[in-house]
Amino acid sequence: MSTAAQPSAELESILEQHRRELTAHCYRMLGSTFEAEDAVQETLLRAWRGFEGFEGRAALRSWLYRIATNVCLDMLSGRERRARPMDLGPAGTAAGPLGEPLPEVTWIEPIPAGRALPTDADPAEVAEQRESIRLAFVAALQHLPPKQRAVLLLREVLRWKAEEVAELLETSVQSVNSALQRARATIAAHKITDESASEPVGDEQRALVARYVKAFESYDMDSLTSLLHEDAMWNMPPYELWLQTHDDVVRWCLGPGIGCKGSRLVPVEANGHPAFGQYKPGPQGVLEPWSLQVLEISGERLAGITFFLDTARLFPLFGLPPRLAP
């Protein structure tokens, strides 16, 4: 049977096998899980419609990546880059104003590990893929012009040859190599390399996360700050304010953030990082959604904690319940 004659059910099954890796690729390009899923849906639709003309002239996986990359480039045309609070200005203080929430399109969004990481790959490949969706790396990618971003991902993450990337982007090999060099320099300038980032999760990391949960749920500020690096970043999208000193973290938790006392944390995994759905006390003692917490670990301490406050969109994405019983 020729590829053009594939029955529709079989073709759908074949295309669906690539959904997870395409979602990861589009997420790296776009910085948004929801936009990545839209891009993958469009990619599979274009592949379905164009399958008769495909005729197996290239590997199906490469063909799908070509489509997905072009879909992302179309979506990025004329659009501002997504960011993290730390990209928008200097650290604030707990005494400073929280400010107005900024629109969703401003922010890098988290992605559930299950939608981006392979489940049947060897541990080394999983570790490499985990590193490529880390929040810091995805945020650094957003500083690249879209085509540079595509070049870096295709060459460094997907291991495409320069000739293949040049064909996809309809440019020269020289231009691809030049773009890659500039992209590498930009990524290096963000100093996001961490030797522990790609290592398998070990007992020490699990113990650190367990200590964090105990400290946060008991609202023990001394224990909490002892787990943070001196320059750890505490941020809360969709607000621009972010904090970077232990004193400000404590002042925030005991001041504007005092409502978080008595919270419970439900574990998930986001961007290859340990993460939690945070539920804080509400009326009648019911625990209500407050944030999706994502922990970034460097060495033996926490390098940052992001509190994503858009729980209406993110909790269903991560399979978290709408509330918890007291």
C-alpha positions as CSV (number, residue, x, y, z in Angstrom):
1,M,0.0,0.0,0.0
2,S,1.4,3.4,-0.9
3,T,1.5,6.2,1.7
4,A,-1.1,8.1,-0.2
5,A,-3.5,5.3,0.2
6,Q,-3.3,5.0,3.9
7,P,-6.8,4.5,5.4
8,S,-7.8,7.6,7.4
9,A,-7.8,5.8,10.8
10,E,-4.4,4.4,10.2
11,L,-3.1,7.8,9.1
12,E,-4.5,9.5,12.2
13,S,-2.8,6.9,14.4
14,I,0.5,7.4,12.6
15,L,0.3,11.2,13.0
16,E,-0.8,11.1,16.6
17,Q,2.4,9.1,17.5
18,H,4.3,12.4,17.0
19,R,2.1,14.7,19.0
20,R,4.1,14.8,22.2
21,E,7.5,15.6,20.6
22,L,5.9,18.2,18.3
23,T,4.2,19.8,21.3
24,A,7.6,20.1,23.0
25,H,9.1,21.6,19.9
26,C,6.3,24.1,19.5
27,Y,6.4,25.0,23.2
28,R,10.1,25.8,22.9
29,M,9.3,28.0,20.0
30,L,6.3,29.8,21.4
31,G,6.7,29.7,25.2
32,S,3.0,28.8,25.7
33,T,1.5,25.4,26.2
34,F,-1.9,26.5,24.9
35,E,-0.4,28.0,21.8
36,A,1.9,25.0,21.3
37,E,-1.2,22.7,21.3
38,D,-2.9,25.0,18.8
39,A,0.2,24.8,16.6
40,V,0.4,21.0,16.8
41,Q,-3.3,20.8,15.9
42,E,-2.7,23.0,12.9
43,T,0.4,20.9,12.0
44,L,-1.5,17.6,12.0
45,L,-4.3,19.2,10.0
46,R,-1.9,20.4,7.4
47,A,-0.2,17.0,7.3
48,W,-3.6,15.3,6.9
49,R,-4.6,17.5,4.1
50,G,-1.2,17.3,2.4
51,F,-0.4,13.6,2.9
52,E,-1.2,12.6,-0.7
53,G,1.5,15.0,-1.9
54,F,4.0,13.8,0.7
55,E,4.6,10.4,-1.0
56,G,7.4,9.5,1.4
57,R,10.0,11.8,-0.3
58,A,11.4,12.5,3.2
59,A,11.1,10.9,6.6
60,L,7.6,11.5,8.0
61,R,9.0,12.8,11.3
62,S,11.2,15.4,9.5
63,W,8.2,16.4,7.3
64,L,6.1,17.0,10.4
65,Y,8.8,19.1,12.0
66,R,9.1,21.2,8.9
67,I,5.3,21.9,9.0
68,A,5.4,22.6,12.8
69,T,8.3,25.0,12.5
70,N,6.6,27.0,9.8
71,V,3.4,27.1,11.7
72,C,5.2,28.5,14.7
73,L,7.1,31.0,12.6
74,D,3.8,32.2,11.2
75,M,2.3,32.5,14.7
76,L,5.4,34.5,15.9
77,S,5.3,37.0,13.0
78,G,5.0,40.5,14.4
79,R,4.5,39.3,18.0
80,E,6.3,40.4,21.1
81,R,8.4,37.8,22.9
82,R,7.0,36.1,26.0
83,A,9.0,36.8,29.2
84,R,9.4,36.1,32.9
85,P,9.1,38.9,35.5
86,M,12.9,38.9,35.9
87,D,13.2,39.8,32.2
88,L,11.1,43.0,32.5
89,G,13.0,44.9,35.2
90,P,15.0,44.8,38.4
91,A,13.9,43.0,41.6
92,G,11.4,44.8,43.7
93,T,10.7,44.8,47.4
94,A,7.9,43.4,49.6
95,A,7.1,47.0,50.5
96,G,6.6,47.9,46.8
97,P,3.3,47.9,44.9
98,L,2.2,44.7,43.3
99,G,1.0,46.6,40.3
100,E,-1.6,45.6,37.7
101,P,-1.6,42.0,36.3
102,L,-0.2,42.0,32.7
103,P,-2.0,40.1,29.9
104,E,-1.5,36.4,29.4
105,V,0.5,36.9,26.2
106,T,3.2,38.6,28.3
107,W,4.4,35.5,30.1
108,I,6.2,32.2,29.6
109,E,3.7,29.5,30.6
110,P,4.5,26.2,32.3
111,I,3.9,22.9,30.5
112,P,3.0,19.5,32.1
113,A,5.9,17.1,31.8
114,G,3.6,14.5,30.5
115,R,2.7,16.6,27.4
116,A,6.4,17.2,26.4
117,L,8.7,14.5,27.7
118,P,9.0,11.0,26.2
119,T,7.9,8.1,28.4
120,D,9.6,5.3,26.5
121,A,13.1,6.8,25.9
122,D,16.3,6.0,27.6
123,P,17.2,8.0,30.7
124,A,19.9,10.0,28.9
125,E,17.4,11.2,26.2
126,V,14.8,12.0,28.8
127,A,17.3,14.1,30.8
128,E,18.3,16.0,27.6
129,Q,14.7,16.7,26.7
130,R,13.9,17.8,30.3
131,E,16.7,20.3,30.1
132,S,15.4,21.7,26.8
133,I,12.0,22.6,28.3
134,R,13.4,24.2,31.6
135,L,11.8,27.5,32.3
136,A,15.1,29.4,32.2
137,F,16.0,27.8,28.8
138,V,12.6,28.5,27.2
139,A,12.8,32.1,28.5
140,A,16.3,32.5,27.0
141,L,15.0,31.2,23.7
142,Q,12.4,34.0,23.6
143,H,15.3,36.6,23.3
144,L,16.1,35.1,19.9
145,P,14.5,36.3,16.7
146,P,12.1,33.5,15.6
147,K,14.3,32.2,12.8
148,Q,17.4,32.1,15.1
149,R,15.2,30.3,17.6
150,A,14.2,27.7,15.0
151,V,17.8,27.2,13.9
152,L,19.1,26.7,17.4
153,L,16.3,24.2,18.2
154,L,16.6,22.3,15.0
155,R,20.4,22.1,15.1
156,E,21.1,21.7,18.9
157,V,18.0,20.0,20.3
158,L,16.8,17.9,17.3
159,R,20.3,17.4,15.7
160,W,19.3,18.3,12.2
161,K,22.1,18.9,9.7
162,A,22.8,22.5,8.6
163,E,21.7,21.5,5.0
164,E,18.3,20.3,6.3
165,V,17.7,23.5,8.3
166,A,18.7,25.6,5.3
167,E,16.2,23.8,3.1
168,L,13.4,24.2,5.7
169,L,14.0,27.9,6.1
170,E,14.7,28.5,2.4
171,T,18.1,30.0,3.1
172,S,21.8,29.1,2.7
173,V,23.9,26.8,4.9
174,Q,26.2,29.8,5.6
175,S,23.2,31.8,6.9
176,V,22.2,28.9,9.1
177,N,25.6,28.5,10.6
178,S,25.8,32.3,11.2
179,A,22.4,32.3,12.9
180,L,23.4,29.4,15.0
181,Q,26.6,31.2,16.2
182,R,24.6,34.3,17.1
183,A,21.9,32.2,18.9
184,R,24.5,30.3,20.9
185,A,26.1,33.6,22.0
186,T,22.7,34.9,23.2
187,I,21.9,31.8,25.1
188,A,25.4,31.7,26.7
189,A,24.9,35.3,27.8
190,H,21.9,34.2,30.0
191,K,24.2,31.9,32.0
192,I,21.6,29.3,32.4
193,T,23.9,26.3,32.4
194,D,23.7,24.2,35.5
195,E,25.5,20.9,35.7
196,S,22.9,19.4,38.0
197,A,20.0,20.3,35.6
198,S,20.3,17.3,33.3
199,E,21.1,14.7,36.1
200,P,18.5,12.2,37.0
201,V,16.4,13.2,40.0
202,G,18.2,11.7,43.0
203,D,17.6,11.2,46.7
204,E,19.1,14.6,47.7
205,Q,16.8,16.5,45.3
206,R,13.8,14.6,46.5
207,A,14.8,15.3,50.1
208,L,15.2,19.0,49.3
209,V,11.7,19.1,47.8
210,A,10.2,17.3,50.8
211,R,11.8,19.8,53.1
212,Y,10.3,22.6,51.0
213,V,6.8,21.2,51.2
214,K,7.1,20.8,55.0
215,A,8.5,24.4,55.4
216,F,5.8,25.9,53.1
217,E,2.8,24.0,54.5
218,S,3.9,24.8,58.1
219,Y,4.8,28.4,57.1
220,D,8.1,28.1,58.8
221,M,10.0,31.1,57.4
222,D,13.4,30.1,58.8
223,S,13.2,26.7,57.3
224,L,11.9,28.1,54.0
225,T,14.6,30.7,53.5
226,S,17.3,28.2,54.5
227,L,16.4,26.2,51.4
228,L,16.9,29.2,49.0
229,H,20.1,30.4,47.4
230,E,21.0,33.9,48.5
231,D,20.0,35.2,45.0
232,A,17.0,32.9,44.5
233,M,14.1,34.5,42.5
234,W,10.6,34.6,43.9
235,N,8.1,35.6,41.2
236,M,4.4,35.6,40.6
237,P,3.1,36.0,37.0
238,P,0.9,37.8,35.9
239,Y,2.5,40.4,38.1
240,E,5.7,42.1,37.1
241,L,7.0,42.3,40.7
242,W,9.7,39.8,41.7
243,L,11.8,39.4,44.8
244,Q,15.4,38.3,45.4
245,T,16.3,38.6,49.1
246,H,15.4,36.4,52.0
247,D,14.2,39.4,53.9
248,D,11.8,40.4,51.2
249,V,10.5,36.9,50.8
250,V,9.8,36.7,54.5
251,R,8.2,40.2,54.5
252,W,6.0,39.2,51.6
253,C,4.9,35.9,53.1
254,L,4.1,37.5,56.5
255,G,2.6,40.6,54.9
256,P,0.7,40.7,51.5
257,G,1.0,36.9,51.2
258,I,-0.2,36.0,54.7
259,G,-3.3,34.4,53.2
260,C,-1.1,31.5,52.0
261,K,-0.6,30.4,55.6
262,G,-2.2,27.0,56.0
263,S,-1.9,26.1,52.3
264,R,-1.6,22.5,51.1
265,L,0.6,21.5,48.1
266,V,-0.3,18.8,45.6
267,P,2.6,17.5,43.6
268,V,2.8,17.6,39.8
269,E,5.7,18.1,37.3
270,A,6.2,21.2,35.1
271,N,9.0,21.8,32.6
272,G,11.0,19.0,34.1
273,H,10.9,20.8,37.4
274,P,9.2,19.7,40.6
275,A,5.9,21.6,40.9
276,F,2.8,21.9,43.0
277,G,-0.7,23.0,42.9
278,Q,-1.1,25.3,45.9
279,Y,-4.4,25.5,47.6
280,K,-4.9,28.2,50.3
281,P,-7.7,28.4,52.9
282,G,-10.9,29.8,51.7
283,P,-14.5,30.3,53.0
284,Q,-15.8,27.5,55.3
285,G,-12.3,26.1,55.5
286,V,-12.3,24.8,51.9
287,L,-8.9,25.0,50.2
288,E,-9.1,27.0,47.1
289,P,-6.6,27.1,44.1
290,W,-4.1,29.9,44.5
291,S,-1.0,29.1,42.4
292,L,0.9,26.6,40.4
293,Q,4.3,26.6,42.1
294,V,7.4,25.6,40.0
295,L,10.6,25.0,41.8
296,E,14.0,25.5,40.1
297,I,16.8,23.6,41.8
298,S,20.5,24.4,41.5
299,G,22.9,22.3,43.5
300,E,21.6,21.7,47.0
301,R,19.2,24.6,47.2
302,L,16.3,26.3,45.3
303,A,17.4,28.8,42.7
304,G,13.9,30.1,42.2
305,I,10.2,29.6,42.8
306,T,7.6,30.8,40.3
307,F,4.0,31.1,41.5
308,F,1.8,31.0,38.4
309,L,-1.5,32.6,39.5
310,D,-3.7,31.8,36.5
311,T,-5.2,28.8,38.2
312,A,-8.4,28.8,36.1
313,R,-6.4,27.9,33.0
314,L,-3.5,26.0,34.5
315,F,-5.1,23.7,37.1
316,P,-7.2,21.9,34.5
317,L,-4.1,21.6,32.2
318,F,-2.2,19.9,35.0
319,G,-5.1,17.7,36.1
320,L,-5.5,19.4,39.5
321,P,-8.9,19.4,41.3
322,P,-10.8,22.7,41.5
323,R,-10.7,22.6,45.4
324,L,-9.6,20.5,48.3
325,A,-11.6,19.4,51.3
326,P,-10.4,20.8,54.7
